[in-house]
Amino acid sequence: MRALLIGLLSGMAMASANALADAKAGQALAKKDNCFACHTVDSKLVGPAYKEVAAKYKSDKSAEAKLIEKVKKGGSGVWGQIPMPPNSPQVKDEDIKTIVQWILSL
């Protein structure tokens, strides 16, 4: 029983470490790809704060796919009149996915 508990705790620690690494990767990509020119984590800048985005889409099972498309193609009207420019092809699809997953984790 003790070995099982130790194994479970070890697995949880590894999962937590992986989630932290993924979060750091997403944030690093957002910085590299200039997402922070218009967004911040905690407050509205030009676009909404990332925490606002995460809260808005918290219970939406299709949020990841929606936001990936929004980041790729750009758009306007959801958060105000200032449009978000498209970020594809200059930002790789896998980087967009990592950034969106990080945002939704906030």
Biopython code that builds the backbone (N, CA, C, O; Angstrom):
import numpy as np
from Bio.PDB.StructureBuilder import StructureBuilder

atoms = [
    (1, "MET", "N", (0.823, -1.195, 0.000)),
    (1, "MET", "CA", (0.000, 0.000, 0.000)),
    (1, "MET", "C", (0.864, 1.255, 0.000)),
    (1, "MET", "O", (0.578, 2.223, -0.704)),
    (2, "ARG", "N", (1.927, 1.219, 0.804)),
    (2, "ARG", "CA", (2.817, 2.372, 0.872)),
    (2, "ARG", "C", (3.483, 2.632, -0.480)),
    (2, "ARG", "O", (3.626, 3.784, -0.889)),
    (3, "ALA", "N", (3.891, 1.569, -1.173)),
    (3, "ALA", "CA", (4.514, 1.714, -2.490)),
    (3, "ALA", "C", (3.535, 2.321, -3.486)),
    (3, "ALA", "O", (3.921, 3.133, -4.326)),
    (4, "LEU", "N", (2.269, 1.928, -3.392)),
    (4, "LEU", "CA", (1.253, 2.483, -4.271)),
    (4, "LEU", "C", (1.083, 3.973, -4.024)),
    (4, "LEU", "O", (0.996, 4.756, -4.970)),
    (5, "LEU", "N", (1.036, 4.368, -2.761)),
    (5, "LEU", "CA", (0.894, 5.772, -2.395)),
    (5, "LEU", "C", (2.092, 6.580, -2.874)),
    (5, "LEU", "O", (1.928, 7.679, -3.404)),
    (6, "ILE", "N", (3.281, 6.050, -2.693)),
    (6, "ILE", "CA", (4.493, 6.729, -3.151)),
    (6, "ILE", "C", (4.480, 6.863, -4.668)),
    (6, "ILE", "O", (4.855, 7.906, -5.205)),
    (7, "GLY", "N", (4.054, 5.821, -5.353)),
    (7, "GLY", "CA", (3.956, 5.875, -6.812)),
    (7, "GLY", "C", (2.957, 6.917, -7.279)),
    (7, "GLY", "O", (3.221, 7.652, -8.230)),
    (8, "LEU", "N", (1.813, 6.984, -6.617)),
    (8, "LEU", "CA", (0.799, 7.987, -6.973)),
    (8, "LEU", "C", (1.313, 9.397, -6.744)),
    (8, "LEU", "O", (1.144, 10.268, -7.598)),
    (9, "LEU", "N", (1.935, 9.626, -5.608)),
    (9, "LEU", "CA", (2.483, 10.953, -5.309)),
    (9, "LEU", "C", (3.577, 11.337, -6.291)),
    (9, "LEU", "O", (3.659, 12.485, -6.727)),
    (10, "SER", "N", (4.414, 10.370, -6.634)),
    (10, "SER", "CA", (5.476, 10.619, -7.608)),
    (10, "SER", "C", (4.885, 10.983, -8.970)),
    (10, "SER", "O", (5.362, 11.903, -9.634)),
    (11, "GLY", "N", (3.861, 10.266, -9.374)),
    (11, "GLY", "CA", (3.188, 10.556, -10.646)),
    (11, "GLY", "C", (2.543, 11.929, -10.639)),
    (11, "GLY", "O", (2.586, 12.650, -11.636)),
    (12, "MET", "N", (1.947, 12.286, -9.518)),
    (12, "MET", "CA", (1.323, 13.613, -9.408)),
    (12, "MET", "C", (2.373, 14.706, -9.477)),
    (12, "MET", "O", (2.144, 15.741, -10.103)),
    (13, "ALA", "N", (3.513, 14.498, -8.850)),
    (13, "ALA", "CA", (4.597, 15.475, -8.884)),
    (13, "ALA", "C", (5.129, 15.644, -10.304)),
    (13, "ALA", "O", (5.413, 16.758, -10.742)),
    (14, "MET", "N", (5.259, 14.528, -11.018)),
    (14, "MET", "CA", (5.734, 14.601, -12.401)),
    (14, "MET", "C", (4.725, 15.315, -13.278)),
    (14, "MET", "O", (5.113, 16.116, -14.128)),
    (15, "ALA", "N", (3.437, 15.047, -13.094)),
    (15, "ALA", "CA", (2.398, 15.723, -13.869)),
    (15, "ALA", "C", (2.404, 17.209, -13.574)),
    (15, "ALA", "O", (2.240, 18.022, -14.483)),
    (16, "SER", "N", (2.589, 17.572, -12.319)),
    (16, "SER", "CA", (2.644, 18.979, -11.934)),
    (16, "SER", "C", (3.859, 19.657, -12.562)),
    (16, "SER", "O", (3.762, 20.786, -13.043)),
    (17, "ALA", "N", (4.990, 18.980, -12.559)),
    (17, "ALA", "CA", (6.202, 19.531, -13.172)),
    (17, "ALA", "C", (6.012, 19.705, -14.675)),
    (17, "ALA", "O", (6.446, 20.707, -15.242)),
    (18, "ASN", "N", (5.365, 18.730, -15.325)),
    (18, "ASN", "CA", (5.103, 18.839, -16.756)),
    (18, "ASN", "C", (4.164, 20.002, -17.055)),
    (18, "ASN", "O", (4.370, 20.729, -18.027)),
    (19, "ALA", "N", (3.143, 20.185, -16.236)),
    (19, "ALA", "CA", (2.199, 21.295, -16.435)),
    (19, "ALA", "C", (2.917, 22.630, -16.276)),
    (19, "ALA", "O", (2.652, 23.567, -17.029)),
    (20, "LEU", "N", (3.822, 22.727, -15.305)),
    (20, "LEU", "CA", (4.585, 23.946, -15.095)),
    (20, "LEU", "C", (5.493, 24.217, -16.291)),
    (20, "LEU", "O", (5.611, 25.359, -16.734)),
    (21, "ALA", "N", (6.131, 23.182, -16.810)),
    (21, "ALA", "CA", (6.993, 23.338, -17.981)),
    (21, "ALA", "C", (6.177, 23.788, -19.187)),
    (21, "ALA", "O", (6.618, 24.653, -19.943)),
    (22, "ASP", "N", (4.984, 23.207, -19.375)),
    (22, "ASP", "CA", (4.114, 23.606, -20.481)),
    (22, "ASP", "C", (3.680, 25.060, -20.330)),
    (22, "ASP", "O", (3.636, 25.799, -21.314)),
    (23, "ALA", "N", (3.361, 25.475, -19.107)),
    (23, "ALA", "CA", (2.950, 26.857, -18.856)),
    (23, "ALA", "C", (4.092, 27.814, -19.171)),
    (23, "ALA", "O", (3.882, 28.853, -19.796)),
    (24, "LYS", "N", (5.290, 27.466, -18.744)),
    (24, "LYS", "CA", (6.448, 28.317, -19.030)),
    (24, "LYS", "C", (6.708, 28.391, -20.529)),
    (24, "LYS", "O", (7.071, 29.448, -21.043)),
    (25, "ALA", "N", (6.525, 27.278, -21.231)),
    (25, "ALA", "CA", (6.725, 27.262, -22.678)),
    (25, "ALA", "C", (5.699, 28.152, -23.370)),
    (25, "ALA", "O", (6.043, 28.907, -24.279)),
    (26, "GLY", "N", (4.451, 28.065, -22.946)),
    (26, "GLY", "CA", (3.407, 28.900, -23.542)),
    (26, "GLY", "C", (3.659, 30.374, -23.327)),
    (26, "GLY", "O", (3.517, 31.177, -24.250)),
    (27, "GLN", "N", (4.034, 30.733, -22.112)),
    (27, "GLN", "CA", (4.316, 32.136, -21.806)),
    (27, "GLN", "C", (5.542, 32.618, -22.580)),
    (27, "GLN", "O", (5.548, 33.739, -23.088)),
    (28, "ALA", "N", (6.570, 31.791, -22.673)),
    (28, "ALA", "CA", (7.779, 32.160, -23.413)),
    (28, "ALA", "C", (7.468, 32.378, -24.892)),
    (28, "ALA", "O", (7.979, 33.317, -25.502)),
    (29, "LEU", "N", (6.637, 31.517, -25.467)),
    (29, "LEU", "CA", (6.252, 31.686, -26.871)),
    (29, "LEU", "C", (5.432, 32.965, -27.067)),
    (29, "LEU", "O", (5.612, 33.675, -28.057)),
    (30, "ALA", "N", (4.540, 33.253, -26.129)),
    (30, "ALA", "CA", (3.740, 34.478, -26.224)),
    (30, "ALA", "C", (4.644, 35.709, -26.203)),
    (30, "ALA", "O", (4.400, 36.680, -26.920)),
    (31, "LYS", "N", (5.679, 35.662, -25.382)),
    (31, "LYS", "CA", (6.636, 36.777, -25.341)),
    (31, "LYS", "C", (7.421, 36.854, -26.638)),
    (31, "LYS", "O", (7.581, 37.934, -27.207)),
    (32, "LYS", "N", (7.911, 35.717, -27.109)),
    (32, "LYS", "CA", (8.719, 35.667, -28.336)),
    (32, "LYS", "C", (7.930, 36.165, -29.541)),
    (32, "LYS", "O", (8.471, 36.860, -30.401)),
    (33, "ASP", "N", (6.655, 35.807, -29.599)),
    (33, "ASP", "CA", (5.835, 36.149, -30.758)),
    (33, "ASP", "C", (5.092, 37.481, -30.602)),
    (33, "ASP", "O", (4.161, 37.772, -31.353)),
    (34, "ASN", "N", (5.511, 38.283, -29.624)),
    (34, "ASN", "CA", (5.009, 39.646, -29.402)),
    (34, "ASN", "C", (3.542, 39.734, -29.001)),
    (34, "ASN", "O", (2.908, 40.768, -29.217)),
    (35, "CYS", "N", (2.997, 38.682, -28.429)),
    (35, "CYS", "CA", (1.611, 38.731, -27.963)),
    (35, "CYS", "C", (1.440, 39.753, -26.841)),
    (35, "CYS", "O", (0.367, 40.334, -26.674)),
    (36, "PHE", "N", (2.523, 39.968, -26.068)),
    (36, "PHE", "CA", (2.455, 40.902, -24.953)),
    (36, "PHE", "C", (2.487, 42.362, -25.405)),
    (36, "PHE", "O", (2.401, 43.264, -24.572)),
    (37, "ALA", "N", (2.607, 42.603, -26.685)),
    (37, "ALA", "CA", (2.488, 43.974, -27.186)),
    (37, "ALA", "C", (1.049, 44.467, -27.038)),
    (37, "ALA", "O", (0.815, 45.669, -26.906)),
    (38, "CYS", "N", (0.092, 43.550, -27.059)),
    (38, "CYS", "CA", (-1.325, 43.914, -26.974)),
    (38, "CYS", "C", (-2.040, 43.310, -25.766)),
    (38, "CYS", "O", (-3.135, 43.754, -25.421)),
    (39, "HIS", "N", (-1.455, 42.328, -25.129)),
    (39, "HIS", "CA", (-2.103, 41.620, -24.018)),
    (39, "HIS", "C", (-1.170, 41.564, -22.814)),
    (39, "HIS", "O", (0.052, 41.612, -22.953)),
    (40, "THR", "N", (-1.767, 41.462, -21.638)),
    (40, "THR", "CA", (-1.025, 41.149, -20.420)),
    (40, "THR", "C", (-1.744, 39.978, -19.750)),
    (40, "THR", "O", (-2.825, 39.580, -20.184)),
    (41, "VAL", "N", (-1.160, 39.443, -18.722)),
    (41, "VAL", "CA", (-1.790, 38.340, -18.013)),
    (41, "VAL", "C", (-2.980, 38.836, -17.197)),
    (41, "VAL", "O", (-4.037, 38.204, -17.188)),
    (42, "ASP", "N", (-2.809, 39.967, -16.510)),
    (42, "ASP", "CA", (-3.783, 40.388, -15.501)),
    (42, "ASP", "C", (-4.692, 41.563, -15.845)),
    (42, "ASP", "O", (-5.727, 41.729, -15.200)),
    (43, "SER", "N", (-4.349, 42.381, -16.830)),
    (43, "SER", "CA", (-5.175, 43.565, -17.091)),
    (43, "SER", "C", (-5.261, 43.846, -18.590)),
    (43, "SER", "O", (-4.380, 43.480, -19.367)),
    (44, "LYS", "N", (-6.337, 44.499, -18.961)),
    (44, "LYS", "CA", (-6.560, 44.854, -20.366)),
    (44, "LYS", "C", (-5.479, 45.833, -20.810)),
    (44, "LYS", "O", (-5.120, 46.752, -20.075)),
    (45, "LEU", "N", (-4.975, 45.630, -21.998)),
    (45, "LEU", "CA", (-4.027, 46.556, -22.605)),
    (45, "LEU", "C", (-4.713, 47.046, -23.873)),
    (45, "LEU", "O", (-5.619, 47.876, -23.791)),
    (46, "VAL", "N", (-4.316, 46.568, -25.019)),
    (46, "VAL", "CA", (-5.063, 46.809, -26.256)),
    (46, "VAL", "C", (-6.165, 45.762, -26.361)),
    (46, "VAL", "O", (-7.312, 46.070, -26.686)),
    (47, "GLY", "N", (-5.792, 44.529, -26.080)),
    (47, "GLY", "CA", (-6.737, 43.417, -26.057)),
    (47, "GLY", "C", (-6.988, 42.991, -24.626)),
    (47, "GLY", "O", (-6.426, 43.565, -23.693)),
    (48, "PRO", "N", (-7.823, 41.996, -24.452)),
    (48, "PRO", "CA", (-8.171, 41.553, -23.098)),
    (48, "PRO", "C", (-6.998, 40.899, -22.381)),
    (48, "PRO", "O", (-6.062, 40.403, -23.008)),
    (49, "ALA", "N", (-7.068, 40.910, -21.059)),
    (49, "ALA", "CA", (-6.083, 40.185, -20.260)),
    (49, "ALA", "C", (-6.267, 38.693, -20.500)),
    (49, "ALA", "O", (-7.385, 38.226, -20.717)),
    (50, "TYR", "N", (-5.181, 37.960, -20.461)),
    (50, "TYR", "CA", (-5.270, 36.522, -20.678)),
    (50, "TYR", "C", (-6.146, 35.839, -19.632)),
    (50, "TYR", "O", (-6.840, 34.871, -19.945)),
    (51, "LYS", "N", (-6.123, 36.331, -18.396)),
    (51, "LYS", "CA", (-6.984, 35.746, -17.367)),
    (51, "LYS", "C", (-8.459, 35.980, -17.682)),
    (51, "LYS", "O", (-9.296, 35.140, -17.350)),
    (52, "GLU", "N", (-8.792, 37.105, -18.318)),
    (52, "GLU", "CA", (-10.179, 37.357, -18.736)),
    (52, "GLU", "C", (-10.594, 36.362, -19.813)),
    (52, "GLU", "O", (-11.712, 35.848, -19.800)),
    (53, "VAL", "N", (-9.687, 36.099, -20.739)),
    (53, "VAL", "CA", (-9.970, 35.142, -21.805)),
    (53, "VAL", "C", (-10.200, 33.758, -21.206)),
    (53, "VAL", "O", (-11.160, 33.073, -21.561)),
    (54, "ALA", "N", (-9.320, 33.351, -20.299)),
    (54, "ALA", "CA", (-9.456, 32.039, -19.653)),
    (54, "ALA", "C", (-10.783, 31.938, -18.910)),
    (54, "ALA", "O", (-11.453, 30.907, -18.972)),
    (55, "ALA", "N", (-11.164, 32.996, -18.210)),
    (55, "ALA", "CA", (-12.423, 32.980, -17.457)),
    (55, "ALA", "C", (-13.628, 32.900, -18.389)),
    (55, "ALA", "O", (-14.585, 32.177, -18.114)),
    (56, "LYS", "N", (-13.577, 33.641, -19.485)),
    (56, "LYS", "CA", (-14.700, 33.654, -20.435)),
    (56, "LYS", "C", (-14.933, 32.276, -21.033)),
    (56, "LYS", "O", (-16.078, 31.874, -21.236)),
    (57, "TYR", "N", (-13.871, 31.557, -21.313)),
    (57, "TYR", "CA", (-13.978, 30.273, -22.010)),
    (57, "TYR", "C", (-13.835, 29.067, -21.078)),
    (57, "TYR", "O", (-13.694, 27.937, -21.546)),
    (58, "LYS", "N", (-13.868, 29.299, -19.774)),
    (58, "LYS", "CA", (-13.623, 28.247, -18.787)),
    (58, "LYS", "C", (-14.483, 27.003, -18.998)),
    (58, "LYS", "O", (-13.970, 25.886, -18.926)),
    (59, "SER", "N", (-15.752, 27.172, -19.250)),
    (59, "SER", "CA", (-16.644, 26.012, -19.370)),
    (59, "SER", "C", (-16.945, 25.633, -20.822)),
    (59, "SER", "O", (-17.816, 24.802, -21.078)),
    (60, "ASP", "N", (-16.244, 26.227, -21.752)),
    (60, "ASP", "CA", (-16.470, 25.959, -23.177)),
    (60, "ASP", "C", (-15.528, 24.852, -23.642)),
    (60, "ASP", "O", (-14.319, 25.061, -23.744)),
    (61, "LYS", "N", (-16.080, 23.681, -23.922)),
    (61, "LYS", "CA", (-15.269, 22.530, -24.338)),
    (61, "LYS", "C", (-14.566, 22.766, -25.676)),
    (61, "LYS", "O", (-13.540, 22.143, -25.952)),
    (62, "SER", "N", (-15.100, 23.651, -26.502)),
    (62, "SER", "CA", (-14.501, 23.918, -27.811)),
    (62, "SER", "C", (-13.616, 25.163, -27.802)),
    (62, "SER", "O", (-13.225, 25.653, -28.861)),
    (63, "ALA", "N", (-13.302, 25.674, -26.621)),
    (63, "ALA", "CA", (-12.542, 26.924, -26.504)),
    (63, "ALA", "C", (-11.178, 26.845, -27.178)),
    (63, "ALA", "O", (-10.779, 27.773, -27.882)),
    (64, "GLU", "N", (-10.468, 25.755, -26.969)),
    (64, "GLU", "CA", (-9.119, 25.666, -27.538)),
    (64, "GLU", "C", (-9.158, 25.819, -29.053)),
    (64, "GLU", "O", (-8.399, 26.608, -29.617)),
    (65, "ALA", "N", (-10.027, 25.077, -29.708)),
    (65, "ALA", "CA", (-10.124, 25.159, -31.175)),
    (65, "ALA", "C", (-10.558, 26.555, -31.621)),
    (65, "ALA", "O", (-10.020, 27.093, -32.588)),
    (66, "LYS", "N", (-11.528, 27.139, -30.919)),
    (66, "LYS", "CA", (-12.001, 28.492, -31.268)),
    (66, "LYS", "C", (-10.877, 29.517, -31.164)),
    (66, "LYS", "O", (-10.684, 30.343, -32.056)),
    (67, "LEU", "N", (-10.145, 29.448, -30.066)),
    (67, "LEU", "CA", (-9.094, 30.436, -29.856)),
    (67, "LEU", "C", (-7.905, 30.232, -30.791)),
    (67, "LEU", "O", (-7.280, 31.203, -31.217)),
    (68, "ILE", "N", (-7.596, 29.003, -31.106)),
    (68, "ILE", "CA", (-6.526, 28.752, -32.086)),
    (68, "ILE", "C", (-6.885, 29.408, -33.412)),
    (68, "ILE", "O", (-6.048, 30.074, -34.021)),
    (69, "GLU", "N", (-8.111, 29.227, -33.859)),
    (69, "GLU", "CA", (-8.544, 29.854, -35.119)),
    (69, "GLU", "C", (-8.537, 31.369, -35.019)),
    (69, "GLU", "O", (-8.152, 32.048, -35.971)),
    (70, "LYS", "N", (-8.956, 31.908, -33.886)),
    (70, "LYS", "CA", (-8.976, 33.359, -33.687)),
    (70, "LYS", "C", (-7.565, 33.930, -33.746)),
    (70, "LYS", "O", (-7.334, 34.973, -34.358)),
    (71, "VAL", "N", (-6.622, 33.241, -33.105)),
    (71, "VAL", "CA", (-5.241, 33.718, -33.124)),
    (71, "VAL", "C", (-4.675, 33.625, -34.536)),
    (71, "VAL", "O", (-3.983, 34.538, -34.988)),
    (72, "LYS", "N", (-4.961, 32.538, -35.229)),
    (72, "LYS", "CA", (-4.461, 32.375, -36.598)),
    (72, "LYS", "C", (-5.019, 33.433, -37.542)),
    (72, "LYS", "O", (-4.269, 34.095, -38.259)),
    (73, "LYS", "N", (-6.351, 33.585, -37.537)),
    (73, "LYS", "CA", (-7.023, 34.411, -38.538)),
    (73, "LYS", "C", (-7.289, 35.842, -38.089)),
    (73, "LYS", "O", (-7.585, 36.706, -38.915)),
    (74, "GLY", "N", (-7.187, 36.101, -36.785)),
    (74, "GLY", "CA", (-7.520, 37.425, -36.279)),
    (74, "GLY", "C", (-9.026, 37.568, -36.141)),
    (74, "GLY", "O", (-9.772, 36.618, -36.382)),
    (75, "GLY", "N", (-9.466, 38.743, -35.757)),
    (75, "GLY", "CA", (-10.891, 38.972, -35.619)),
    (75, "GLY", "C", (-11.179, 40.222, -34.822)),
    (75, "GLY", "O", (-10.266, 40.907, -34.361)),
    (76, "SER", "N", (-12.464, 40.516, -34.663)),
    (76, "SER", "CA", (-12.875, 41.678, -33.877)),
    (76, "SER", "C", (-14.295, 41.487, -33.391)),
    (76, "SER", "O", (-15.018, 40.600, -33.846)),
    (77, "GLY", "N", (-14.682, 42.347, -32.448)),
    (77, "GLY", "CA", (-16.045, 42.368, -31.982)),
    (77, "GLY", "C", (-16.310, 41.608, -30.705)),
    (77, "GLY", "O", (-17.282, 41.914, -30.013)),
    (78, "VAL", "N", (-15.489, 40.631, -30.359)),
    (78, "VAL", "CA", (-15.724, 39.854, -29.145)),
    (78, "VAL", "C", (-15.327, 40.666, -27.909)),
    (78, "VAL", "O", (-16.017, 40.616, -26.891)),
    (79, "TRP", "N", (-14.228, 41.406, -27.989)),
    (79, "TRP", "CA", (-13.692, 42.155, -26.853)),
    (79, "TRP", "C", (-13.689, 43.657, -27.106)),
    (79, "TRP", "O", (-13.087, 44.409, -26.339)),
    (80, "GLY", "N", (-14.342, 44.100, -28.155)),
    (80, "GLY", "CA", (-14.362, 45.523, -28.474)),
    (80, "GLY", "C", (-14.114, 45.741, -29.953)),
    (80, "GLY", "O", (-14.084, 44.793, -30.738)),
    (81, "GLN", "N", (-13.941, 46.971, -30.315)),
    (81, "GLN", "CA", (-13.832, 47.328, -31.732)),
    (81, "GLN", "C", (-12.425, 47.196, -32.317)),
    (81, "GLN", "O", (-12.276, 47.153, -33.538)),
    (82, "ILE", "N", (-11.412, 47.133, -31.494)),
    (82, "ILE", "CA", (-10.049, 47.040, -32.004)),
    (82, "ILE", "C", (-9.798, 45.612, -32.476)),
    (82, "ILE", "O", (-9.883, 44.674, -31.684)),
    (83, "PRO", "N", (-9.489, 45.442, -33.762)),
    (83, "PRO", "CA", (-9.296, 44.082, -34.286)),
    (83, "PRO", "C", (-7.963, 43.475, -33.848)),
    (83, "PRO", "O", (-6.973, 44.174, -33.629)),
    (84, "MET", "N", (-7.977, 42.159, -33.730)),
    (84, "MET", "CA", (-6.739, 41.424, -33.517)),
    (84, "MET", "C", (-6.255, 40.976, -34.888)),
    (84, "MET", "O", (-6.997, 40.315, -35.615)),
    (85, "PRO", "N", (-5.026, 41.322, -35.256)),
    (85, "PRO", "CA", (-4.526, 40.918, -36.565)),
    (85, "PRO", "C", (-4.263, 39.419, -36.631)),
    (85, "PRO", "O", (-4.043, 38.782, -35.601)),
    (86, "PRO", "N", (-4.284, 38.857, -37.822)),
    (86, "PRO", "CA", (-3.953, 37.431, -37.962)),
    (86, "PRO", "C", (-2.491, 37.177, -37.598)),
    (86, "PRO", "O", (-1.631, 38.032, -37.811)),
    (87, "ASN", "N", (-2.224, 36.016, -37.056)),
    (87, "ASN", "CA", (-0.869, 35.663, -36.640)),
    (87, "ASN", "C", (-0.298, 34.488, -37.425)),
    (87, "ASN", "O", (0.768, 33.968, -37.095)),
    (88, "SER", "N", (-1.002, 34.084, -38.448)),
    (88, "SER", "CA", (-0.514, 33.004, -39.291)),
    (88, "SER", "C", (-0.173, 33.607, -40.647)),
    (88, "SER", "O", (-0.949, 34.442, -41.114)),
    (89, "PRO", "N", (0.868, 33.274, -41.286)),
    (89, "PRO", "CA", (1.789, 32.154, -41.079)),
    (89, "PRO", "C", (3.016, 32.489, -40.229)),
    (89, "PRO", "O", (3.844, 31.605, -40.011)),
    (90, "GLN", "N", (3.173, 33.718, -39.741)),
    (90, "GLN", "CA", (4.400, 34.066, -39.015)),
    (90, "GLN", "C", (4.567, 33.314, -37.692)),
    (90, "GLN", "O", (5.691, 33.161, -37.214)),
    (91, "VAL", "N", (3.472, 32.845, -37.097)),
    (91, "VAL", "CA", (3.562, 32.039, -35.882)),
    (91, "VAL", "C", (3.150, 30.614, -36.237)),
    (91, "VAL", "O", (2.081, 30.391, -36.803)),
    (92, "LYS", "N", (3.999, 29.661, -35.902)),
    (92, "LYS", "CA", (3.737, 28.262, -36.237)),
    (92, "LYS", "C", (2.484, 27.755, -35.524)),
    (92, "LYS", "O", (2.192, 28.160, -34.399)),
    (93, "ASP", "N", (1.750, 26.868, -36.191)),
    (93, "ASP", "CA", (0.521, 26.301, -35.627)),
    (93, "ASP", "C", (0.746, 25.666, -34.261)),
    (93, "ASP", "O", (-0.059, 25.856, -33.349)),
    (94, "GLU", "N", (1.839, 24.910, -34.112)),
    (94, "GLU", "CA", (2.080, 24.248, -32.830)),
    (94, "GLU", "C", (2.389, 25.271, -31.725)),
    (94, "GLU", "O", (2.081, 25.036, -30.557)),
    (95, "ASP", "N", (2.996, 26.401, -32.100)),
    (95, "ASP", "CA", (3.241, 27.457, -31.117)),
    (95, "ASP", "C", (1.927, 28.127, -30.703)),
    (95, "ASP", "O", (1.721, 28.424, -29.527)),
    (96, "ILE", "N", (1.046, 28.360, -31.672)),
    (96, "ILE", "CA", (-0.261, 28.934, -31.353)),
    (96, "ILE", "C", (-1.011, 28.018, -30.396)),
    (96, "ILE", "O", (-1.606, 28.487, -29.426)),
    (97, "LYS", "N", (-0.988, 26.733, -30.659)),
    (97, "LYS", "CA", (-1.673, 25.777, -29.785)),
    (97, "LYS", "C", (-1.102, 25.821, -28.370)),
    (97, "LYS", "O", (-1.861, 25.816, -27.401)),
    (98, "THR", "N", (0.212, 25.864, -28.238)),
    (98, "THR", "CA", (0.850, 25.921, -26.924)),
    (98, "THR", "C", (0.473, 27.205, -26.192)),
    (98, "THR", "O", (0.201, 27.179, -24.992)),
    (99, "ILE", "N", (0.457, 28.319, -26.903)),
    (99, "ILE", "CA", (0.086, 29.604, -26.297)),
    (99, "ILE", "C", (-1.364, 29.569, -25.826)),
    (99, "ILE", "O", (-1.661, 29.992, -24.709)),
    (100, "VAL", "N", (-2.264, 29.072, -26.664)),
    (100, "VAL", "CA", (-3.682, 29.002, -26.301)),
    (100, "VAL", "C", (-3.881, 28.087, -25.093)),
    (100, "VAL", "O", (-4.659, 28.412, -24.196)),
    (101, "GLN", "N", (-3.196, 26.963, -25.060)),
    (101, "GLN", "CA", (-3.314, 26.065, -23.911)),
    (101, "GLN", "C", (-2.827, 26.752, -22.638)),
    (101, "GLN", "O", (-3.418, 26.575, -21.572)),
    (102, "TRP", "N", (-1.767, 27.523, -22.742)),
    (102, "TRP", "CA", (-1.276, 28.267, -21.586)),
    (102, "TRP", "C", (-2.321, 29.288, -21.125)),
    (102, "TRP", "O", (-2.614, 29.387, -19.933)),
    (103, "ILE", "N", (-2.877, 30.041, -22.070)),
    (103, "ILE", "CA", (-3.891, 31.038, -21.709)),
    (103, "ILE", "C", (-5.058, 30.377, -20.989)),
    (103, "ILE", "O", (-5.503, 30.862, -19.949)),
    (104, "LEU", "N", (-5.549, 29.283, -21.530)),
    (104, "LEU", "CA", (-6.695, 28.600, -20.929)),
    (104, "LEU", "C", (-6.374, 27.992, -19.576)),
    (104, "LEU", "O", (-7.286, 27.686, -18.808)),
    (105, "SER", "N", (-5.102, 27.812, -19.267)),
    (105, "SER", "CA", (-4.713, 27.246, -17.967)),
    (105, "SER", "C", (-4.694, 28.286, -16.847)),
    (105, "SER", "O", (-4.584, 27.935, -15.672)),
    (106, "LEU", "N", (-4.799, 29.556, -17.211)),
    (106, "LEU", "CA", (-4.694, 30.632, -16.201)),
    (106, "LEU", "C", (-5.921, 30.715, -15.327)),
    (106, "LEU", "O", (-5.989, 31.561, -14.436)),
]
sb = StructureBuilder()
sb.init_structure("model")
sb.init_model(0)
sb.init_chain("A")
sb.init_seg("    ")
for serial, (resi, resn, name, xyz) in enumerate(atoms, 1):
    if name == "N":
        sb.init_residue(resn, " ", resi, " ")
    sb.init_atom(name, np.array(xyz, "f"), 0.0, 1.0, " ", f" {name:<3s}", serial, name[0])
structure = sb.get_structure()
